[in-house]
Amino acid sequence: MSRGTEYLTFVTGILKERIQEIGAKIREVQKDIEHMHDYYWENYTEMDQYGYENFDNQKALLAQVNANTENQRMYRRMKRLLESPFFGRVDFVYEDEEEPEHFYIGLGNFSEKTGRVPLIYDWRAPVSGLFYDYDKGAASYEAPGGRLEGEILSKWQYKIREGRMIYEFESDTKIDDDILKQELGANSDTQLKNIVRTIQKEQNAIIRNTKDRILVIQGAAGSGKTSIALHRIAYLLYHDRDRLRSSNVLVLSPNSVFSDYISHVLPELGEENIQEMSFDLFAYRELQDVASDCEDRYHYIEHQIRHGKSENYEWKQSKQYMQAVEGFLIELEDRLVDFAEIEYRGFGKSAEELTRLFYYKFLDTPLLKRMEALMDYFVDEYETLRGKTLAEEALEQLRERFMGLYVTTDIYKIYNWFLEEQGLPVLEWAPREQRILEYEDVYPILYLKQRLSGAGNRKNIRHLVIDEMQDYSYLQYVILGQMFSCSMTILGDRAQTVDGGAKDVQRFLPEIYGRTVRCIELNKSYRNTIEIASYAQKLTGLTGIEYLKRHGKPVTESGFSSMEEAMEEVLRCSALGEEGYETAAVLTMTEADAKACFAYLKERENSVFYIDRDSTAFQKGITVTTFYQAKGLEFDQVFVVGGDRKNDFFIAFRYISATRALHELYVFEVS
């Protein structure tokens, strides 16, 4: 029996014992909880009148419930470890010592007893860096007490499934290419894979980076950007447990389907799930007091594809727009307020006094918050002089009178004043409940609202992840900087800009976030076969990208006279269930084409699913959607259907669609 298999047997035995112990403890504590409930309901009428006994019982019950929650979390963690306790081993001899230490590396730390030397080390532990960063020979790692030097005598890689050793071998290199091909070239799933077994040196450096406050990852399609970002979150949570919890992390992802696609990664890595939403949803929530609904980016992409770019949109997202708003705000101070004397029970202030306070004492307060500050000043002075506290009813009356000095507090109306001043078309007037903001006005209005009412910094968010960074505008990054003063991981691929051409946001990010921005390029792609990667590369002319040498079927290009003919070919070529394939995609340029393809396929095949902006899950079978909704996802087979070669979005459509394919790519022209 090999050392790895012997150790697996040893560790598995201890894990099973621990699982039995925790299971017994869960049952025991559950019985205690049930007895405490019974005791409470039988005796609560006789408990002391001051409630001390009741309080003590409730406190004890809560402690037991919390204990069992922790026991259940530990039970789930142990069961997960039992499936695959470790995936790597490093035999390391410390400097000035003779006998090597054997470090087994897995998804989490595991010891026989609390405080003992781990039998398995968490992949995020300092010593685990030896596995990811070094080959045989001299090596070192940063321990809490300082750098430890030594030599790696051997490194082993293991594949364990359901507690059984599938394979094990000694590896001279960090992660052997054959293993990469097996792991990263495996068939697609409806969930993103964790990459702890195949983390590369350059990826490990990003994951373990705790020094850079703003880390920007520019990576080619298939370079593992999103996986790296999620593993980095897991690493930060592991190393900063006192300050950072899962609830303190927010991911701004492209859509709800992508959120579902990545949602299991952190739990697999032993962490609680984090908050995820699209920035458009975030903006909609912020503007609910301005309009009843807002268009999202997908509405605007469709509009661009059909009608071309909007010059007004480009300007409204720019630095020039912000500068124009700042000039407008200076003049707005005089236009927005109509001062008049305010008097309450013999105490009052003249229009002149209020004007002076408004413009001088509260100059640094946002314009639409100043009147509240002015009212608070008025009330404080009144209560101090009269020696009494105003009732809530009186405060409400005063609030109405002070706020009534504003000509308007409606951001929508103020935004129209600004547009009018700039010589731009104004928004159609409507009551708030009937307003639907076009996408080009969503973020300009949000910026104006922030400047007038304050940004409302989200201090509970201590780390922000921004995915698809190339699809965010200058203005959006400024808004994010005002709302979130935390550390950030920003990732994307300039070649996947859904905006009619590549956009490199790295040019202006340092201007917005300061010199603390650290930019890292990832130029190795692991997703596509060489045949698919070569096809995609020719579309954009990209150079300098290295591809994992995994070969597959040639790309198939065909022409059809109708969409129906193309769909029949999709059904003929679909290999779901064959070769282990589980996912295929039909990707179109427009929503109208996607709906037509879906309607045709759904009548002939049960396992066909449509993804639009309201979808929340990615399922096995044939997925039909637009290229821009498929960003971030991957499929065993991809069928690229239709598209207008004369359209500015055509190259982005073909490139993004092609790079979604793991094994087979079909490109269908429809005349």
Disulfide bonds with the S-S distance in Angstrom:
none
